[in-house]
Every structure is written in C-alpha cells, then in structure tokens.
Amino acid sequence: MPFAIKSFWMKSVLIGQNIARFRKLKDIKAADMASRIGLGEAAYTKYERGETSITLDFVQKVSKELGIDPITLISTTPANIFENFTNSPVSINGNNTVYLMDEKQLDQITKLTESVIALNHKVLEALSK
C-alpha cells in the first residue's frame, strides 16, 4: 500500500476509533447513532472500524449527534481522550475499558490543577519583575 493511501487509511481507523469511544462514553448504541445520521447499522460500524473512508461530512454529522467539536473527533488520541471529554472524571484505555474516578480522586485532581495554576501565576509574577 503506498504511503499516502496507508496514512489516509490509518487516519480513518483512528477517527473511527475516536467516534466509537465517544459514542460509548455518551452511552449511545451503534444502531441508534446510525439511525440518527441516516445510515444502517452495518454501514455505520464500517466507519467506526475504519473500513470505510471517513469524510468531513460524516465527522460533522457524528460530532453534532455526540455534542463534540469535530476537531476533537479528528485529533483526539487514546492518551488524551480524558482531556477531551468535557472535563469528565472518565478515562479510557486502549481496549475501550471505561474507568470512572471516585470523588476522592476527582478532588485530588482538582487540587492538583489549582496548585499548578497558582504556581503558574507566581512564575508569571516573578518573570514580570
């Protein structure tokens, strides 16, 4: 397979995986998503598996139904899906297992984030002097 074709196919696979991950996070069945965007389930799941080339039109339809920015569907990687899911206390590993954080973990992450923000402000103040 020539590089350009292989690269394009790999991108369709990655985008399809992102669509499947976000769909599952939103607790939407593939058949329901297919119906929402006017496709049969078999045709829709081919997109998620990367067997059908993903078009911008398809991404826009799916992102609208998921309530997610189309750029997020195109650019998200499994490593940063947590960051892109509306700041939800959810993460997904490579085999699509969903892990939910408990309140204690979420509280710790919130405190850590606040500490980083405070530190950034102090660094900015020091640099401006």
C-alpha positions as protocol buffer text, in pm:
chain_id: "A"
residue {
  index: 1
  type: MET
  ca { x: 0 y: 0 z: 0 }
}
residue {
  index: 2
  type: PRO
  ca { x: 153 y: 339 z: -96 }
}
residue {
  index: 3
  type: PHE
  ca { x: 238 y: 565 z: 199 }
}
residue {
  index: 4
  type: ALA
  ca { x: -30 y: 828 z: 124 }
}
residue {
  index: 5
  type: ILE
  ca { x: -303 y: 566 z: 98 }
}
residue {
  index: 6
  type: LYS
  ca { x: -181 y: 381 z: 407 }
}
residue {
  index: 7
  type: SER
  ca { x: -160 y: 709 z: 601 }
}
residue {
  index: 8
  type: PHE
  ca { x: -514 y: 809 z: 496 }
}
residue {
  index: 9
  type: TRP
  ca { x: -649 y: 465 z: 586 }
}
residue {
  index: 10
  type: MET
  ca { x: -476 y: 477 z: 925 }
}
residue {
  index: 11
  type: LYS
  ca { x: -633 y: 819 z: 990 }
}
residue {
  index: 12
  type: SER
  ca { x: -979 y: 677 z: 910 }
}
residue {
  index: 13
  type: VAL
  ca { x: -914 y: 394 z: 1156 }
}
residue {
  index: 14
  type: LEU
  ca { x: -807 y: 639 z: 1430 }
}
residue {
  index: 15
  type: ILE
  ca { x: -1103 y: 871 z: 1371 }
}
residue {
  index: 16
  type: GLY
  ca { x: -1338 y: 572 z: 1366 }
}
residue {
  index: 17
  type: GLN
  ca { x: -1196 y: 454 z: 1699 }
}
residue {
  index: 18
  type: ASN
  ca { x: -1247 y: 803 z: 1843 }
}
residue {
  index: 19
  type: ILE
  ca { x: -1606 y: 805 z: 1724 }
}
residue {
  index: 20
  type: ALA
  ca { x: -1668 y: 465 z: 1884 }
}
residue {
  index: 21
  type: ARG
  ca { x: -1507 y: 574 z: 2212 }
}
residue {
  index: 22
  type: PHE
  ca { x: -1703 y: 897 z: 2241 }
}
residue {
  index: 23
  type: ARG
  ca { x: -2025 y: 720 z: 2137 }
}
residue {
  index: 24
  type: LYS
  ca { x: -1973 y: 464 z: 2413 }
}
residue {
  index: 25
  type: LEU
  ca { x: -1897 y: 737 z: 2665 }
}
residue {
  index: 26
  type: LYS
  ca { x: -2226 y: 900 z: 2573 }
}
residue {
  index: 27
  type: ASP
  ca { x: -2393 y: 558 z: 2615 }
}
residue {
  index: 28
  type: ILE
  ca { x: -2531 y: 555 z: 2261 }
}
residue {
  index: 29
  type: LYS
  ca { x: -2570 y: 226 z: 2078 }
}
residue {
  index: 30
  type: ALA
  ca { x: -2420 y: 199 z: 1729 }
}
residue {
  index: 31
  type: ALA
  ca { x: -2765 y: 125 z: 1584 }
}
residue {
  index: 32
  type: ASP
  ca { x: -2905 y: 441 z: 1745 }
}
residue {
  index: 33
  type: MET
  ca { x: -2619 y: 655 z: 1614 }
}
residue {
  index: 34
  type: ALA
  ca { x: -2659 y: 507 z: 1268 }
}
residue {
  index: 35
  type: SER
  ca { x: -3029 y: 589 z: 1271 }
}
residue {
  index: 36
  type: ARG
  ca { x: -2964 y: 945 z: 1390 }
}
residue {
  index: 37
  type: ILE
  ca { x: -2733 y: 1018 z: 1097 }
}
residue {
  index: 38
  type: GLY
  ca { x: -2937 y: 833 z: 837 }
}
residue {
  index: 39
  type: LEU
  ca { x: -2733 y: 514 z: 791 }
}
residue {
  index: 40
  type: GLY
  ca { x: -2788 y: 146 z: 852 }
}
residue {
  index: 41
  type: GLU
  ca { x: -2603 y: -6 z: 1145 }
}
residue {
  index: 42
  type: ALA
  ca { x: -2375 y: -219 z: 924 }
}
residue {
  index: 43
  type: ALA
  ca { x: -2271 y: 83 z: 714 }
}
residue {
  index: 44
  type: TYR
  ca { x: -2215 y: 294 z: 1026 }
}
residue {
  index: 45
  type: THR
  ca { x: -1999 y: 39 z: 1206 }
}
residue {
  index: 46
  type: LYS
  ca { x: -1776 y: 12 z: 898 }
}
residue {
  index: 47
  type: TYR
  ca { x: -1688 y: 377 z: 959 }
}
residue {
  index: 48
  type: GLU
  ca { x: -1606 y: 309 z: 1323 }
}
residue {
  index: 49
  type: ARG
  ca { x: -1381 y: 18 z: 1225 }
}
residue {
  index: 50
  type: GLY
  ca { x: -1207 y: 225 z: 957 }
}
residue {
  index: 51
  type: GLU
  ca { x: -1331 y: 2 z: 675 }
}
residue {
  index: 52
  type: THR
  ca { x: -1498 y: 299 z: 504 }
}
residue {
  index: 53
  type: SER
  ca { x: -1307 y: 622 z: 442 }
}
residue {
  index: 54
  type: ILE
  ca { x: -1431 y: 889 z: 678 }
}
residue {
  index: 55
  type: THR
  ca { x: -1541 y: 1213 z: 518 }
}
residue {
  index: 56
  type: LEU
  ca { x: -1572 y: 1557 z: 669 }
}
residue {
  index: 57
  type: ASP
  ca { x: -1949 y: 1538 z: 620 }
}
residue {
  index: 58
  type: PHE
  ca { x: -1961 y: 1216 z: 823 }
}
residue {
  index: 59
  type: VAL
  ca { x: -1749 y: 1368 z: 1101 }
}
residue {
  index: 60
  type: GLN
  ca { x: -1974 y: 1673 z: 1116 }
}
residue {
  index: 61
  type: LYS
  ca { x: -2292 y: 1463 z: 1141 }
}
residue {
  index: 62
  type: VAL
  ca { x: -2148 y: 1240 z: 1413 }
}
residue {
  index: 63
  type: SER
  ca { x: -1996 y: 1527 z: 1611 }
}
residue {
  index: 64
  type: LYS
  ca { x: -2331 y: 1708 z: 1607 }
}
residue {
  index: 65
  type: GLU
  ca { x: -2507 y: 1400 z: 1747 }
}
residue {
  index: 66
  type: LEU
  ca { x: -2237 y: 1348 z: 2011 }
}
residue {
  index: 67
  type: GLY
  ca { x: -2225 y: 1716 z: 2104 }
}
residue {
  index: 68
  type: ILE
  ca { x: -1850 y: 1722 z: 2043 }
}
residue {
  index: 69
  type: ASP
  ca { x: -1637 y: 1956 z: 1834 }
}
residue {
  index: 70
  type: PRO
  ca { x: -1547 y: 1786 z: 1501 }
}
residue {
  index: 71
  type: ILE
  ca { x: -1179 y: 1873 z: 1558 }
}
residue {
  index: 72
  type: THR
  ca { x: -1192 y: 1669 z: 1878 }
}
residue {
  index: 73
  type: LEU
  ca { x: -1306 y: 1361 z: 1686 }
}
residue {
  index: 74
  type: ILE
  ca { x: -1027 y: 1406 z: 1433 }
}
residue {
  index: 75
  type: SER
  ca { x: -741 y: 1493 z: 1667 }
}
residue {
  index: 76
  type: THR
  ca { x: -801 y: 1300 z: 1989 }
}
residue {
  index: 77
  type: THR
  ca { x: -569 y: 1014 z: 2076 }
}
residue {
  index: 78
  type: PRO
  ca { x: -640 y: 744 z: 2336 }
}
residue {
  index: 79
  type: ALA
  ca { x: -383 y: 912 z: 2559 }
}
residue {
  index: 80
  type: ASN
  ca { x: -576 y: 1242 z: 2568 }
}
residue {
  index: 81
  type: ILE
  ca { x: -939 y: 1136 z: 2538 }
}
residue {
  index: 82
  type: PHE
  ca { x: -978 y: 1216 z: 2909 }
}
residue {
  index: 83
  type: GLU
  ca { x: -889 y: 1578 z: 2836 }
}
residue {
  index: 84
  type: ASN
  ca { x: -1140 y: 1599 z: 2553 }
}
residue {
  index: 85
  type: PHE
  ca { x: -1447 y: 1452 z: 2717 }
}
residue {
  index: 86
  type: THR
  ca { x: -1593 y: 1771 z: 2863 }
}
residue {
  index: 87
  type: ASN
  ca { x: -1369 y: 1756 z: 3170 }
}
residue {
  index: 88
  type: SER
  ca { x: -1548 y: 1444 z: 3285 }
}
residue {
  index: 89
  type: PRO
  ca { x: -1400 y: 1216 z: 3553 }
}
residue {
  index: 90
  type: VAL
  ca { x: -1367 y: 941 z: 3292 }
}
residue {
  index: 91
  type: SER
  ca { x: -1077 y: 776 z: 3115 }
}
residue {
  index: 92
  type: ILE
  ca { x: -1048 y: 501 z: 2856 }
}
residue {
  index: 93
  type: ASN
  ca { x: -756 y: 270 z: 2799 }
}
residue {
  index: 94
  type: GLY
  ca { x: -660 y: 119 z: 2464 }
}
residue {
  index: 95
  type: ASN
  ca { x: -902 y: -173 z: 2485 }
}
residue {
  index: 96
  type: ASN
  ca { x: -1204 y: 56 z: 2537 }
}
residue {
  index: 97
  type: THR
  ca { x: -1246 y: -20 z: 2906 }
}
residue {
  index: 98
  type: VAL
  ca { x: -1404 y: 277 z: 3081 }
}
residue {
  index: 99
  type: TYR
  ca { x: -1273 y: 377 z: 3422 }
}
residue {
  index: 100
  type: LEU
  ca { x: -1463 y: 620 z: 3642 }
}
residue {
  index: 101
  type: MET
  ca { x: -1290 y: 817 z: 3915 }
}
residue {
  index: 102
  type: ASP
  ca { x: -1435 y: 834 z: 4260 }
}
residue {
  index: 103
  type: GLU
  ca { x: -1495 y: 1166 z: 4436 }
}
residue {
  index: 104
  type: LYS
  ca { x: -1166 y: 1145 z: 4628 }
}
residue {
  index: 105
  type: GLN
  ca { x: -964 y: 1107 z: 4307 }
}
residue {
  index: 106
  type: LEU
  ca { x: -1155 y: 1388 z: 4140 }
}
residue {
  index: 107
  type: ASP
  ca { x: -1095 y: 1612 z: 4443 }
}
residue {
  index: 108
  type: GLN
  ca { x: -722 y: 1534 z: 4432 }
}
residue {
  index: 109
  type: ILE
  ca { x: -701 y: 1614 z: 4061 }
}
residue {
  index: 110
  type: THR
  ca { x: -890 y: 1940 z: 4120 }
}
residue {
  index: 111
  type: LYS
  ca { x: -649 y: 2041 z: 4399 }
}
residue {
  index: 112
  type: LEU
  ca { x: -350 y: 1949 z: 4182 }
}
residue {
  index: 113
  type: THR
  ca { x: -485 y: 2157 z: 3895 }
}
residue {
  index: 114
  type: GLU
  ca { x: -545 y: 2452 z: 4126 }
}
residue {
  index: 115
  type: SER
  ca { x: -188 y: 2420 z: 4258 }
}
residue {
  index: 116
  type: VAL
  ca { x: -45 y: 2421 z: 3906 }
}
residue {
  index: 117
  type: ILE
  ca { x: -250 y: 2729 z: 3818 }
}
residue {
  index: 118
  type: ALA
  ca { x: -131 y: 2909 z: 4134 }
}
residue {
  index: 119
  type: LEU
  ca { x: 229 y: 2815 z: 4056 }
}
residue {
  index: 120
  type: ASN
  ca { x: 192 y: 2945 z: 3701 }
}
residue {
  index: 121
  type: HIS
  ca { x: 66 y: 3279 z: 3837 }
}
residue {
  index: 122
  type: LYS
  ca { x: 367 y: 3303 z: 4071 }
}
residue {
  index: 123
  type: VAL
  ca { x: 606 y: 3227 z: 3785 }
}
residue {
  index: 124
  type: LEU
  ca { x: 441 y: 3494 z: 3571 }
}
residue {
  index: 125
  type: GLU
  ca { x: 469 y: 3747 z: 3855 }
}
residue {
  index: 126
  type: ALA
  ca { x: 838 y: 3662 z: 3903 }
}
residue {
  index: 127
  type: LEU
  ca { x: 909 y: 3694 z: 3531 }
}
residue {
  index: 128
  type: SER
  ca { x: 734 y: 4031 z: 3507 }
}
residue {
  index: 129
  type: LYS
  ca { x: 959 y: 4180 z: 3781 }
}
